[in-house]
């Protein structure tokens, strides 16, 4: 099994940047993809970004594309989410997720495609 721990959240002003980290421990060698989701108060969890573990494919939600960058460091079993040009609507609890299943033709943008989840880290963007 794998354990995911997010870190790097905090309070930033609009237009600022923040870098989130997701450290994975346990059986990480068979992970197919890693993803980031977020959940704002009173809203459902939504997809943010995903990255393949064995390849170099990335996929972003339209709302963050061009502003956020997902990356990985397999040697450190860590996935990052660099968030630039932050907006108040980016305020949410950000969750890291890991998928151990290969889905042909999918982009790992659905909650059902992931098997393990972190506890989340709060990101608050002030106006």
Order of alpha helices (4+ residues) and beta strands (2+ residues): beta-beta-beta-beta-beta-beta-beta-beta-beta-beta-beta
